Amino acid sequence: MEENLGGSRHTRDTSRDTLAEAAVRYAEERHWDVAPGASVESTATGRRCSCGHSACAAPGAHPRHRDWAAQAAGSPGTIRRWWADHPGAAILLPTGRAFDVIDVAEPAGCLALARLERLGLPLGPVIATPGRRLQFLVMPGARDKMPDLLRRSGWGAPAIDMVCRGDGDYVVAPPSPMGSGGIATWAREPTTANRWLPEARELVDPIAYACTQSASRTRPRRTAARAVR
């Protein structure tokens, strides 16, 4: 990842950051609030979530505490203490504060990225999850505006696999382990070039178009065969 800090330009390999280092960097460089999540633990029989539930639906991808939203903070000292106690905790970034998130399936997200870049439209950071989702960071307030934005653009919201995450929700930030073995990564890393996030209205039409195109490619073709009597 390229950063320009203090006038010097250098490249950072974020995949080598520890969870604590990454969490502190998000707070210091992006001014994002952070909260500790659960962690994925290795056992003799495989991997499990630190919450202790054998049937956990989101191993390592949910809050460690019920009051996570109230605890979320941007203080590097507080963050270091959290990860000193729980070095394997996932990094949770609350949505609805510094940003909202448009969450789509990976095939649609890749199509959208290519289309947005071709059109020269602004892009913020984009998270890729092991569950094959891409999460586009946009200005906060997007979730409340999304139904109207889709309606005005002529897209049927129920038919589009698009989730908008806002106030009271969160995303799991890289390089947090998630699920049975994958980690969250950056499809587009946070840099000084994308510090200013786009408005949802700037991205919704290309992303919705990509969602419909991706769905049409994966939908089984129907054959109109008639029985001969």
N, C-alpha and C positions, 0 to 999 in steps of 0.2 A: 504494500500500500504506500503510495507516495503522499508525503506530508510536507508542508512548508511551515516550519515552526522556528520563530526567531530568525528568519531570513535564510536558514539553511534548508536544503532540499535533500531528503534521503528516502530510502525505501524500507518499509517495515514488513516483515513476514508475520502477519497476525496469527497464522496457524500455530506459531511457536510460542505465543503468549500463554502464560498460565491464566487460569480463570480469574485469579485475583488481579493480575496485571491488566487484563482486558477490562474488567469491571471498573477499576480505578481510571483507566484511560477514557472510558466512555463518560465518566463523571467529569474528569478534568478537561478533556479536549472538546467534548460535545455538550457538556452541561446537561447530561441526561440523568434523571433519577434512576437508581438501581435497587433491586431487591434480590435477596438470595432465594433460590429455588431448591427443589429437592435434588438429589444426586442419584446417579446410576452406580450401583455397587456390584462388583463381581463376587459370585459365590461358587461353591463346588458344583452347583447344578446349573450355573449360567449367570445371567445378569438380572438384577431386580432393582426396584425403586427404593430409596431410603425411607419412604413413607411406611414401608412394611406390608402393604397390601399386595398379595400375590397376584391379584387380578387388576393391578393399577392400569388404567387406560392410557396414561401418559407418563411413562417412567422418565424421571428427570426433567419433566417439562411442565411442572406445576409449582405453585408457591410452597415454600417450606412452612409458612405460618398463615393462619387465617387472616390476620390483620396485616398482610404483606403490603397492601396499598398505603396504609398509614405509616408503615415502617420505611417504605422506599425513600432513599435519600441520595443526595449528591455529594456528601462529605467523604473525601478520600479516606480520612481517618476511620470513620464508621465502617466504610466498605472493607478496609483492610482488617478490621477486627472481625467482621462477619466471616471473611474467607480464611482468617487464621483459625477460627473455630470449625469451619466446614469447607476445607480446601476444594472439595469436589462439587460444591453447590453450583447448580445452573445459574446463569445470569439472566434475571428477568428485567425487562425494560417496560415500565408501565406505559400504555398508550393513552391518548387523550390529554397528555401534558405537553411534551415538546413535539410530539408527532402523533398522527394516527397511522394506520396500516391498511393497505389494500392487499388482501390475501387471496391468491388464485393458485390453481393447479400448475405444476411445473411446466408442462407442455405449452399451456396458454401463456404463462409468464415469460417463457423464452421467446415465443412469437411476439409478445408485447414489447419486450426489450429491443428486439431487432427493429420493430416498426417505430418505436419511439426514437431510437437512435437515427434511423433513416429520415424521420421527419424533423430531426433536430430539436425535439422537445426536451425540456429540462427533466432531469432525473435526480432523485436522491439515492441514498443507500438502499440496497435490496438484499434481504436475507433469503438464503436457500435452506430449507429444512430437510432432514433425512426422510421425512414423510412425503417428499416430492411436492412441496409447496414453495412458491416464491412470494415474498412479502415486501411490498413497495412502501417505503416511508414517505408520507406526505404531511402537509401542514395539519395541525389539530383542527377538529371540527368536521372532518370529512364524513364520519359515520352518520351524523345528523343530516348532512346534505345529500348523501348518496342516493336515497330513493328518488328525490327530485331531479338530481343530475341524470340518473338513468332514464327517467321518464322523459325528460326534455331531449335527451339524445336518441330516444326511440327504441331503447333496449328494454326487454321484459326482464325485470330483476329476478323473478322466480326461476327463469330458464337459464340464468347465468351462474356458473359456479364461482361466485365472488363473495368474499366475506370482508366486511370492513370492521376493524377493531378500533374502538375509541375509549372513552372514559370508563374506568373500572375494569379494563381488560389489560392484557400484556402480551409481549412476544418473548421468545427465548433467544438470547443473543449469542452469536459466535464467541468463543469456540466451545459452547456448552454441549456435553454429551446428551443425546436424547435416544430413547427407545432401546432397541436391541443391540445397537452398535454404532450408529451414525452420530455425527455431530452437526450442529448448526454452523453454516459457513456464510461468507459474504459472496453473493453473486456480483454485487457492486459495493465495494468497500466505502466506508466513510472517509472522505478526504476534504481538504480545504476547498476543492472545486465544487463539492456538492453540500457545503455547509448549509446553504439556504435551500430549504425543501420546496418542492412544487406544490401548488394547490391541486386538490383532487380533480377539479374541473378540467385541468390541463391534461390529465392522464386517462380519465374515465372512458372516453370514446375509443382510443386505441386499445386499452386493456379489455373493454367489453367486446370489441370486435375480435380480438385474439381469442377470447373465451369461446365465442360462437364458432370461430373457424376451427379451433382445437376440438370442440365437441362434435362438429360435423365430420371430422376426420376419423374419430374413434367410434362414432355411432355405427352399429351394424347395418349393412345395406339390406334393404328389403327386396325380396324377389317376388314379382307378381306372376306367380305360376298358377295356371288354371288346370284343374283336373279335367281330363278328357273322358267324357262318358261314352 
